Amino acid sequence: MPEALEDVRPVDLEEIRAARTRIEGTILRTPLIRLELGPEFPEIRLKLENLQPINAYKLRGAANAVAMLSEAAKVDRMTTSQSLGSLERKGYVIRETSRVDRRSYRIALTAEGRRVALKTIKRLADTHTKFFEPVADETEAVVGYLRRLVQANKLP
């Protein structure tokens, strides 16, 4: 059984604005309407998220999470979404609905995911060491050349 995730912190207005910008090409603007129940009832407004293309309320949070991961990983949203699905099917990550905002998800490594990640990091470190071993005494110069190449070619 995957471990429970801790609660998500409150979201500030700037994060909401940034999320709106990230998802604006994916999400439709939906109306906010007043629910008319009569004068003895409090004022209630409904956000009609059921008008989204997939007829669901969770689309905003999912689109924002994928966009944020895509930006951080520097890959497109489709690749990010497919990768997360694959990792989840393999049991390396869990996706849990937030207790604070039911429209969003938290994604975390499982114990198996952590084990594989640490093994992979160690393997990458070993590969890095072996690869650069022939120029170990010139590491600073090699890194400088690589930086110049990245900057000259405007790589991320």
DAJOWO-V263675 format. One record per backbone hydrogen bond with DSSP energy under -0.5 kcal/mol. CO is the residue of the C=O (numbers start at 1). NH is the residue of the N-H. If there is no record, write none. Layout:
BEGIN
co=CO nh=NH
co=CO nh=NH
END
This chain:
BEGIN
co=12 nh=16
co=13 nh=17
co=14 nh=18
co=15 nh=19
co=16 nh=20
co=17 nh=21
co=18 nh=22
co=19 nh=23
co=20 nh=24
co=21 nh=24
co=23 nh=26
co=23 nh=27
co=28 nh=30
co=31 nh=33
co=31 nh=48
co=33 nh=46
co=34 nh=36
co=35 nh=37
co=35 nh=44
co=38 nh=41
co=44 nh=35
co=46 nh=33
co=46 nh=48
co=47 nh=49
co=48 nh=51
co=49 nh=52
co=52 nh=55
co=58 nh=62
co=59 nh=63
co=60 nh=64
co=61 nh=65
co=62 nh=66
co=63 nh=67
co=64 nh=68
co=65 nh=69
co=66 nh=70
co=67 nh=71
co=68 nh=72
co=69 nh=73
co=70 nh=74
co=70 nh=75
co=76 nh=80
co=77 nh=81
co=78 nh=82
co=79 nh=83
co=80 nh=84
co=81 nh=85
co=82 nh=86
co=83 nh=87
co=84 nh=88
co=85 nh=89
co=86 nh=90
co=87 nh=92
co=87 nh=93
co=88 nh=91
co=92 nh=110
co=94 nh=96
co=94 nh=108
co=96 nh=106
co=101 nh=98
co=101 nh=104
co=104 nh=98
co=106 nh=96
co=108 nh=94
co=110 nh=114
co=111 nh=115
co=112 nh=116
co=113 nh=117
co=114 nh=118
co=115 nh=119
co=116 nh=120
co=117 nh=121
co=118 nh=122
co=119 nh=123
co=120 nh=124
co=121 nh=125
co=122 nh=126
co=123 nh=127
co=124 nh=128
co=125 nh=129
co=126 nh=130
co=127 nh=131
co=128 nh=132
co=129 nh=133
co=132 nh=135
co=133 nh=136
co=135 nh=138
co=136 nh=139
co=138 nh=142
co=139 nh=143
co=140 nh=144
co=141 nh=145
co=142 nh=146
co=143 nh=147
co=144 nh=148
co=145 nh=149
co=146 nh=150
co=147 nh=151
co=148 nh=152
co=149 nh=153
co=150 nh=155
co=151 nh=154
END
